[in-house]
Amino acid sequence: MLIGLFGILLVIALFNLWRKQTYHLTETHYQLEKDNTVAMTLGKSGRQTIAQISDIHFSRFYSAEAFEQVIAAINQQQPDILLFTGDLVEDFRYWKKRDLQPIIQQLKRLEAKQGKFAVLGNHDYRSNGCSSVREILQKGGFTLLENTSQSVGRFSLTGIEDQRKGDPDYSLTPLQAEYSILMVHEPDQVELVRSLPRYDLVLSGHSHGGQIRLPFFTVKHRGSELYQVGPYRLNSNTVLFVNTGIGTTGPPIRFRVPPEIVYFHFK
């Protein structure tokens, strides 16, 4: 009887650990200032805020209802701009015969004063889903940046298509602006960007931070073998940030890599 009780308690403990590790959302704040080159440190000081989310992977394991906590967190922060760096769905095959309106409605509820912008990730192309994913994002209020740049106030926003599934144009240069931001889904794409020093901040996702991080082993995905999680100083002018994402791919579990929203506060 004691063994059975211990087994039940162990199952409950493991279930709670799985839920906390996989769904407990974290929020990280960085402040940026520019004096010839951009400097980025932890903090919340700034005149304008850009929020970044990535790798939602809507699927049977991550529903529109589960996304509610992300909406609440972002809207509470009231960012000026919201950037999404790809992988809206795990595989569009799952959504072909399902109602997409709950996802569209949840995306619509995300608030950003100066706009919401996105690039596609490699999973968004699965099962010929890219045109449908584009439509979902656009109906949800997002502007797609596919090998193009757009001026938004003090910012130049540039999006380059996915390396593995898209048709990326690595010759793009930023528009004239106080801060130039580049969005790519796969962080290793920065190695191919020809005018990289002209960008102040590069935002990416794809890696999930490994999704499962063990003391002596971390999963590395093609496209994020060089850069996996957090900030990297690429050169004297450019900082790369790799977002660990919201959802999961493969096994529906995260371990020591919580889902995250990142806020960049610009002075």
ZITANOR-V523378 format. One record per residue. N is the residue number from 0. RES is the residue in one letter. PHI is phi as a letter, one per 20 degrees, with the letter a starting at -180 (none if undefined). PSI is psi as a letter, one per 20 degrees, with the letter a starting at -180 (NA if undefined). D_CENTER is the distance of its C-alpha to the mean C-alpha in Angstrom with 1 decimal. Layout:
# ZITANOR-V523378
((N	RES	PHI	PSI	D_CENTER) (N	RES	PHI	PSI	D_CENTER))
This chain:
# ZITANOR-V523378
((0	M	none	g	47.2) (1	L	f	h	45.6) (2	I	f	g	43.7) (3	G	f	g	42.4) (4	L	f	g	41.4) (5	F	f	g	39.6) (6	G	f	g	37.7) (7	I	f	g	36.7) (8	L	f	h	35.5) (9	L	f	g	33.5) (10	V	f	g	31.8) (11	I	f	g	30.9) (12	A	f	g	29.6) (13	L	f	h	27.4) (14	F	f	g	26.1) (15	N	f	h	25.2) (16	L	f	g	23.6) (17	W	f	g	21.5) (18	R	f	g	20.4) (19	K	f	g	19.7) (20	Q	f	h	17.7) (21	T	e	h	15.6) (22	Y	c	i	15.2) (23	H	f	o	15.9) (24	L	f	p	13.1) (25	T	d	q	12.9) (26	E	c	p	12.4) (27	T	c	p	12.8) (28	H	d	p	14.5) (29	Y	c	q	15.4) (30	Q	d	p	18.1) (31	L	c	p	18.8) (32	E	c	q	22.2) (33	K	c	p	23.7) (34	D	c	n	27.2) (35	N	m	g	27.4) (36	T	c	q	24.3) (37	V	e	p	21.2) (38	A	d	p	21.3) (39	M	c	p	18.4) (40	T	c	r	19.4) (41	L	f	p	18.4) (42	G	q	r	19.7) (43	K	c	j	19.5) (44	S	e	p	22.0) (45	G	r	r	21.4) (46	R	e	h	22.5) (47	Q	c	q	19.2) (48	T	c	p	15.8) (49	I	d	p	12.4) (50	A	d	q	9.6) (51	Q	c	p	5.9) (52	I	c	q	3.6) (53	S	b	q	1.6) (54	D	l	m	5.1) (55	I	f	g	7.5) (56	H	l	l	10.4) (57	F	g	p	13.1) (58	S	a	a	16.3) (59	R	f	i	19.5) (60	F	e	i	17.8) (61	Y	c	o	15.2) (62	S	e	r	16.8) (63	A	f	h	16.5) (64	E	f	h	18.5) (65	A	f	h	16.2) (66	F	f	i	13.5) (67	E	g	g	16.2) (68	Q	f	h	15.3) (69	V	f	g	11.9) (70	I	g	g	14.0) (71	A	f	g	16.7) (72	A	f	g	14.7) (73	I	f	g	13.1) (74	N	f	h	16.5) (75	Q	f	h	18.4) (76	Q	f	i	16.8) (77	Q	l	l	17.6) (78	P	f	q	15.3) (79	D	f	h	16.7) (80	I	c	q	13.7) (81	L	d	p	10.4) (82	L	d	p	7.8) (83	F	d	p	5.3) (84	T	d	k	4.5) (85	G	n	r	6.3) (86	D	m	m	8.1) (87	L	f	g	9.3) (88	V	c	q	12.3) (89	E	f	g	13.7) (90	D	b	p	16.7) (91	F	f	i	18.3) (92	R	g	h	21.6) (93	Y	f	h	21.1) (94	W	e	i	20.7) (95	K	g	h	23.6) (96	K	d	k	26.1) (97	R	d	q	24.1) (98	D	f	p	23.7) (99	L	e	i	20.5) (100	Q	g	h	21.6) (101	P	g	h	20.1) (102	I	f	g	16.5) (103	I	g	g	17.5) (104	Q	f	h	19.2) (105	Q	f	g	16.3) (106	L	f	h	14.0) (107	K	g	h	17.1) (108	R	f	i	17.4) (109	L	f	p	14.4) (110	E	d	p	16.2) (111	A	b	p	15.8) (112	K	g	h	19.1) (113	Q	d	j	18.5) (114	G	p	r	16.2) (115	K	c	p	12.8) (116	F	c	q	11.5) (117	A	b	q	9.4) (118	V	c	r	9.7) (119	L	e	q	10.5) (120	G	d	r	9.6) (121	N	f	h	12.7) (122	H	f	h	12.9) (123	D	f	i	13.2) (124	Y	e	i	16.4) (125	R	f	q	18.0) (126	S	l	k	21.3) (127	N	l	k	21.5) (128	G	e	i	18.9) (129	C	f	g	17.2) (130	S	f	h	19.7) (131	S	f	h	19.3) (132	V	f	g	15.5) (133	R	g	g	16.1) (134	E	f	g	18.7) (135	I	f	g	16.7) (136	L	f	g	14.0) (137	Q	f	g	17.0) (138	K	f	h	19.0) (139	G	e	j	16.2) (140	G	n	j	16.7) (141	F	e	q	13.9) (142	T	e	p	15.3) (143	L	e	p	14.3) (144	L	d	n	14.4) (145	E	d	n	15.9) (146	N	l	l	17.9) (147	T	b	r	18.7) (148	S	c	q	18.6) (149	Q	b	p	19.2) (150	S	e	p	20.7) (151	V	c	n	19.6) (152	G	m	c	22.1) (153	R	f	i	21.8) (154	F	d	q	18.8) (155	S	d	p	18.5) (156	L	d	p	15.3) (157	T	c	p	15.2) (158	G	c	p	13.2) (159	I	d	p	14.4) (160	E	f	r	14.5) (161	D	f	q	13.4) (162	Q	f	g	16.0) (163	R	e	h	17.0) (164	K	c	i	17.4) (165	G	e	b	17.4) (166	D	c	m	19.9) (167	P	f	q	18.3) (168	D	d	o	20.4) (169	Y	e	j	20.2) (170	S	e	i	23.1) (171	L	f	q	21.2) (172	T	c	q	21.9) (173	P	f	q	20.6) (174	L	f	r	22.8) (175	Q	f	p	25.0) (176	A	a	r	23.2) (177	E	f	g	23.2) (178	Y	c	p	19.6) (179	S	d	p	18.0) (180	I	c	p	14.2) (181	L	d	p	12.9) (182	M	d	p	9.8) (183	V	c	q	9.8) (184	H	f	g	8.0) (185	E	e	p	10.2) (186	P	f	h	11.0) (187	D	f	i	14.7) (188	Q	f	h	15.0) (189	V	g	h	15.8) (190	E	f	i	19.1) (191	L	d	i	20.1) (192	V	f	o	19.4) (193	R	f	h	22.9) (194	S	d	k	22.6) (195	L	g	g	20.0) (196	P	f	i	22.1) (197	R	e	i	22.0) (198	Y	d	p	18.4) (199	D	e	g	17.9) (200	L	c	p	14.2) (201	V	d	p	11.8) (202	L	d	p	8.0) (203	S	b	r	6.4) (204	G	b	c	4.8) (205	H	m	g	7.5) (206	S	f	h	9.7) (207	H	l	j	8.8) (208	G	m	j	11.1) (209	G	n	h	13.8) (210	Q	m	g	13.4) (211	I	c	o	17.1) (212	R	d	o	18.4) (213	L	e	r	22.2) (214	P	g	h	24.5) (215	F	c	j	25.4) (216	F	b	p	22.9) (217	T	c	p	19.2) (218	V	f	p	17.9) (219	K	d	p	16.8) (220	H	d	q	15.4) (221	R	g	p	16.7) (222	G	o	i	14.5) (223	S	b	k	13.3) (224	E	e	h	16.8) (225	L	e	h	17.3) (226	Y	c	p	14.1) (227	Q	d	g	12.5) (228	V	b	p	11.2) (229	G	m	a	11.5) (230	P	e	q	13.5) (231	Y	c	p	15.9) (232	R	e	o	18.7) (233	L	e	h	19.1) (234	N	b	a	22.3) (235	S	f	i	24.3) (236	N	d	h	22.2) (237	T	c	p	18.6) (238	V	d	p	15.9) (239	L	d	p	12.8) (240	F	c	p	9.9) (241	V	d	o	7.9) (242	N	e	p	5.2) (243	T	f	i	6.9) (244	G	n	a	4.8) (245	I	d	g	7.3) (246	G	e	b	9.8) (247	T	c	r	11.9) (248	T	c	q	13.6) (249	G	m	c	17.3) (250	P	f	p	18.8) (251	P	f	m	17.3) (252	I	b	q	17.3) (253	R	d	q	15.5) (254	F	b	o	17.9) (255	R	m	j	17.5) (256	V	c	n	13.6) (257	P	f	q	12.7) (258	P	f	q	9.6) (259	E	b	q	8.3) (260	I	d	p	7.8) (261	V	c	p	8.6) (262	Y	d	p	11.4) (263	F	d	o	13.1) (264	H	d	o	16.8) (265	F	d	p	18.8) (266	K	f	NA	22.6))
